[in-house]
């Protein structure tokens, strides 16, 4: 069968013939409908992601929408390396029915980035019964934008969306978010902008997709005088597009109730993520969540791999 193949770290995949996936007894291979070229997929294939296995050659892809032998559309994932989901046929142990009326390619494009924020938001709502104010740092990226959408869908009282893309900020503002531009002149200006966006009440939940100096500015904004010292803030680090390290000021940790944690492969269990997947798919089906995508056939995997912009690349059969 034809599949995308990465032969060594740092080399883009090519379309090549590979053996059919090995199947457990009594199971049939799934037919690919679409597989998203997510950031984590590129990271795993390059060996740079912290959960990379390091074995090459490999077929990339961590999840997909596929068709069963009886014609059902399913969301599938957790394929066993080195056979990922970007082949004409695939096997992965998880198979969840795609809702009727949902765009299967939007599901393929959006499930991975959407779950990163949804799992945290849903857990917070279950913990407290309501979300209150949610601050999303990196809200103009794919995952951050979906997190802001998810916060609205889950009933957040207020969503503060901070990001760099002016057009994306305008769309988030039209959806009801308070927006903050991260295109500031320096650390103090960035902290001032975040403090102004936050206002008088600290957010109960911060979803940070960027880390680095943006996180340091957010810590400064959260720690300013005038904020409620009794506020209980959960700060969740999810991505690190702005930098891999950030310094946490000691006075912030001592002066208020703040918990800093991370969410990602290893900290959120597959069971937790899969429990939320049907609801997330339903939100894509009813329009509460939306993500733009660009489809590429397997024969153009190199273009899909290099794709950049406001849409998510999705690999489909030729």
BAROTI-915200 format. One line per field, with one value per residue (C-alpha): x, y, z. Coordinates in Angstrom, 3 decimals. Layout:
u c(X|...)
v c(Y|...)
w c(Z|...)
***
This chain:
u c(0.000|0.998|1.899|3.889|7.314|9.947|13.310|15.374|15.025|14.755|13.889|10.350|8.267|7.851|5.062|6.235|5.032|5.023|3.726|0.128|-0.303|-0.225|-3.636|-4.770|-6.824|-10.365|-9.725|-9.846|-7.653|-9.303|-9.397|-7.923|-10.291|-8.043|-5.118|-4.037|-0.473|-0.329|2.623|3.151|3.249|6.110|7.831|7.635|8.890|11.844|12.782|12.485|9.311|9.836|7.841|9.628|10.466|13.395|12.775|13.115|11.790|8.266|4.832|3.847|0.451|-1.108|-4.817|-7.184|-10.709|-11.086|-13.742|-14.449|-15.126|-18.865|-18.774|-18.779|-16.698|-14.610|-12.120|-9.109|-5.753|-2.937|-1.439|1.624|4.925|6.432|3.044|1.182|-2.049|-0.825|-1.248|-4.008|-4.869|-4.170|-4.852|-5.243|-6.950|-9.288|-12.380|-15.064|-18.005|-17.972|-21.304|-23.731|-23.418|-19.903|-17.258|-14.816|-11.850|-12.568|-12.608|-9.243|-7.862|-9.285|-9.458|-5.817|-5.494|-8.966|-8.476|-5.412|-7.575|-10.912|-9.622|-8.320|-11.437|-13.797|-11.884|-11.924|-15.672|-16.254|-14.086|-15.762|-19.108|-18.339|-15.395|-15.482|-12.781|-10.379|-7.174|-5.741|-2.148|-1.440|-5.108|-4.435|-2.720|-4.736|-4.867|-5.281|-8.112|-9.925|-9.337|-10.999|-13.910|-14.144|-14.186|-17.196|-18.881|-18.389|-19.943|-16.997|-18.162|-15.383|-12.676|-9.478|-7.684|-4.060|-2.180|-0.177|-2.373|-4.550|-7.105|-7.515|-7.902|-10.644|-12.517|-12.152|-13.390|-16.442|-17.111|-17.207|-13.657|-11.627|-8.536|-4.927|-2.240|1.085|2.818|4.299|7.600|9.198|8.583|7.105|4.751|3.670|2.989|1.032|-1.114|-1.897|-2.657|-5.053|-6.780|-7.135|-8.509|-9.481|-10.280|-7.694|-8.668|-9.528|-7.826|-4.894|-4.147|-0.630|0.306|3.436|5.421|8.795|8.725|4.961|4.500|6.853|4.785|1.612|3.106|3.892|0.364|-1.200|0.948|0.216|-1.225|-4.950|-5.620|-7.670|-5.115|-7.755|-8.172|-7.590|-5.793|-4.867|-2.098|-1.724|1.284|0.449|2.807|6.128|6.117|7.661|10.403|11.113|11.794|10.129|11.088|8.382|8.629|8.740|6.426|3.685|3.845|3.671|1.149|-1.792|-3.353|-1.864|-1.147|1.187|0.967|1.316|-0.930|0.289|1.380|2.281|0.293|-3.136|-3.964|-5.279|-8.397|-9.081|-8.678|-10.786|-13.571|-13.903|-13.531|-17.230|-18.304|-15.602|-16.697|-20.281|-19.179|-17.521|-20.731|-22.975|-20.586|-19.527|-15.975|-14.573|-11.155|-10.100|-8.217|-6.462|-6.565|-3.554|-3.468|-0.820|1.137|1.671|2.792|5.820|3.520|1.296|4.338|5.531|2.051|1.868|-0.801|-4.167|-5.437|-4.431|-3.074|-4.981|-3.622|-6.236|-5.985|-4.964)
v c(0.000|3.663|5.649|8.646|7.484|9.314|7.649|9.647|12.588|16.001|14.667|15.352|12.269|10.838|8.746|5.144|1.552|-0.132|-3.465|-3.657|-2.984|-6.056|-6.753|-8.495|-11.634|-10.854|-7.209|-5.555|-2.695|0.724|2.773|6.246|9.202|11.930|12.363|15.723|16.988|18.252|19.959|16.897|14.700|16.756|16.796|13.028|12.422|14.748|13.127|16.507|15.817|14.682|11.503|10.586|6.897|7.374|4.412|4.942|4.507|5.265|6.160|9.401|10.269|9.877|10.023|9.968|9.597|6.253|3.998|0.535|-2.496|-2.027|1.612|3.460|6.607|6.449|8.664|6.518|6.935|5.531|3.616|1.612|2.923|2.628|2.405|5.689|6.833|8.342|5.269|4.087|1.477|1.614|0.038|1.750|0.307|3.267|3.586|6.168|6.788|10.171|11.973|12.054|15.364|16.125|17.029|14.091|16.153|18.854|16.114|14.886|18.422|19.549|16.757|16.776|20.562|20.836|18.144|19.935|22.693|20.921|18.278|20.979|23.138|20.225|19.017|22.521|22.838|19.443|20.476|23.828|23.586|26.667|28.115|31.796|33.776|31.942|33.466|31.827|32.752|31.967|32.211|32.989|29.659|26.594|24.996|28.294|29.414|26.130|26.521|29.960|28.498|25.616|27.972|29.757|26.430|25.208|28.337|30.488|33.748|35.642|34.648|36.695|35.801|36.902|36.381|37.941|37.600|40.757|39.142|36.153|38.500|40.356|37.076|36.150|39.609|39.136|35.870|37.786|37.450|40.234|40.370|41.291|41.761|40.138|42.342|44.690|46.581|44.846|42.859|45.802|46.764|43.139|42.898|46.178|44.922|41.645|43.451|45.784|42.844|40.943|43.947|43.772|40.060|37.330|34.506|31.244|29.321|30.177|28.031|28.811|27.661|29.829|29.927|31.752|35.560|35.683|33.510|35.749|38.795|36.954|36.110|39.793|40.812|38.240|39.417|43.124|44.947|45.463|41.860|39.809|37.961|35.308|34.469|30.801|30.545|27.337|28.033|25.186|25.068|23.305|24.634|26.432|28.284|31.404|29.536|26.393|28.166|30.796|32.161|32.126|35.022|33.894|36.658|35.474|31.997|33.338|36.137|34.287|30.911|29.806|26.312|25.842|22.531|21.073|19.185|16.936|13.421|11.886|14.256|13.659|9.976|8.508|7.476|11.072|12.338|9.606|10.191|13.737|12.882|12.145|15.497|17.348|15.676|16.641|20.270|20.164|18.691|21.436|24.275|25.218|24.361|25.134|24.787|25.558|22.832|22.181|18.675|17.124|13.689|11.232|11.822|15.435|14.612|16.898|19.889|18.863|18.590|22.083|23.633|26.758|29.345|29.572|26.142|22.623|20.280|17.002|14.038|12.150|9.161|9.844)
w c(0.000|-0.351|2.733|3.901|5.056|7.126|6.590|9.098|11.517|9.917|6.456|5.155|4.392|0.906|-0.546|-0.899|-0.973|2.446|3.776|4.928|8.666|10.862|12.309|15.510|14.970|13.931|13.052|9.652|8.461|8.331|5.119|5.517|5.125|6.546|8.968|10.385|10.059|13.633|15.298|17.473|14.349|12.921|16.318|16.736|13.200|13.741|17.058|18.833|20.782|24.362|23.713|20.452|20.142|17.781|15.442|11.672|9.043|10.194|8.894|10.672|12.110|15.526|14.739|11.772|10.557|8.784|7.292|8.681|6.513|7.147|6.015|9.347|9.812|12.991|14.746|15.512|17.183|19.280|16.363|17.320|15.915|13.403|11.633|12.043|10.452|7.147|4.983|2.688|5.312|9.000|12.331|15.674|18.749|19.351|17.153|18.014|15.699|13.954|14.518|11.617|9.768|10.982|8.407|8.685|7.494|10.077|12.713|11.413|11.443|14.746|17.291|18.336|18.815|20.342|22.967|24.389|25.818|26.108|28.544|30.915|30.625|31.159|34.224|35.698|35.152|36.756|39.708|40.377|38.582|36.468|34.570|35.503|33.673|31.348|29.941|26.803|25.917|22.273|21.335|17.675|17.025|16.051|19.504|21.338|19.081|19.676|23.424|23.344|21.363|23.827|26.816|25.332|24.507|28.095|29.572|30.647|32.163|30.392|27.899|27.555|24.320|23.910|20.656|17.833|14.731|14.429|12.108|14.401|17.392|15.523|14.991|18.660|19.664|17.427|19.285|22.572|23.880|25.472|23.273|24.043|21.391|22.221|19.631|22.226|22.336|25.301|28.513|30.459|27.630|27.291|31.023|30.907|28.029|29.798|33.064|31.244|29.573|32.829|34.705|38.356|38.659|38.200|35.829|37.480|34.679|32.398|29.349|28.131|24.631|24.325|27.622|27.543|27.947|27.453|30.535|32.506|31.506|32.508|35.906|36.393|35.380|37.705|40.612|40.389|43.373|43.221|42.245|44.683|46.863|47.601|43.910|43.091|39.741|37.947|35.428|32.912|30.570|27.285|24.588|24.321|21.005|22.612|24.458|26.505|29.806|31.989|35.413|38.070|40.580|44.182|45.381|43.024|44.517|48.070|47.616|46.125|45.512|42.218|40.945|37.995|36.166|32.695|30.322|27.534|26.697|30.043|32.264|30.738|30.375|27.119|29.041|30.092|26.546|24.982|27.498|26.153|22.454|21.687|23.141|21.209|17.971|18.737|19.126|15.720|14.317|15.776|14.879|18.419|17.364|13.951|12.360|8.773|6.930|3.616|2.146|0.386|-1.271|-0.113|-3.295|-2.192|1.340|0.995|0.405|3.301|5.581|4.607|4.883|7.039|7.689|9.374|8.300|9.299|6.611|6.297|4.330|2.293|-0.077|-3.684)
***
